[in-house]
């Protein structure tokens, strides 16, 4: 189920509501130099714009790329970089329409999300082993990215961690009500009912004018994302599904169809935002660490 956000920061400007975003992206300065230096500069600029890495670890053996929930920022996952051990470097995806990219137009479909991430990270993903983690909207985005990387570039994560979402081809997901089509009043009632959104956001009209468009835009992306049940496994890496025991039921078993690798479901106490609870977060990060260490050893064989 798509979810509300936290850690969103907006500049003190007036923005028009709407899925298309407030303003077009600001033009970039012209680059000078050789073709290779320009290409390198462009790649670094994309990386800086699209990825948040609080704790840079160039000697890390594996990278964990984390995808936000609907409307979410990059800070929640970026801080994981200091919580995981030194063998793991955390990259947190920072999408347009929020944080330092608040003036950029929202992405309109899942392929745009995938293109955004892959264009920024492809050299890094070719360099060393990587794993993907995503919650809710982020679970769909992480899978769509993994699917694209395997089909187009022959790259595959060493582990796919998904949370709080039915599999992309699940009938439960495909038949779910489209929340992005609700009126603002209906939408706010729904947000209040599922919890997870700070009261100071729900009661502040000025903040809501900034918050609702980006959240609805992300919901529209995930609700319109369609993926047919694969005839055979797309991936071969292990897949782990996390979920909250008090969240609405998700079709987690269907995730088993996407990979021939080991499949595991881990349920933790709490509702849709179970992963914000410090105890649950520690359990989740300990689990991820153990499995990435195992993946590192297997990769080095």
Number of C-alpha atoms within 10 A of each C-alpha: 23 26 25 25 20 19 13 18 16 18 13 6 9 11 16 13 15 16 20 17 22 20 14 11 14 9 6 7 6 6 12 8 9 9 10 9 12 14 13 12 14 15 17 14 14 17 23 13 16 22 23 22 22 17 18 15 16 12 10 15 19 25 25 26 26 29 29 27 28 25 25 27 26 25 19 14 22 23 17 22 21 15 14 17 14 16 16 27 26 29 27 26 29 26 27 22 32 25 18 17 19 23 20 18 21 28 21 17 17 21 16 13 21 19 13 20 23 19 14 21 21 15 11 13 19 13 11 13 22 25 24 26 24 26 28 25 27 27 30 26 29 27 23 18 23 21 20 18 18 14 13 8 11 10 18 24 25 25 24 25 22 30 28 31 28 25 26 24 19 20 14 15 18 17 9 10 12 14 17 21 12 13 10 15 9 12 16 15 12 13 16 15 10 15 14 17 16 12 10 10 17 17 11 10 11 11 14 16 17 25 24 22 24 30 23 25 24 29 25 22 23 26 23 13 17 14 12 9 16 11 8 10 13 16 23 15 19 19 23 22 25 21 28 21 15 14 17 13 14 18 16 20 14 16 23 19 18 23 18 15 16 12 17 15 16 13 15 18 16 16 17 24 23 23 23 13 11 10 12 17 15 15 13 15 16 15 13 19 17 10 16 23 16 12 20 18 11 10 13 8 5
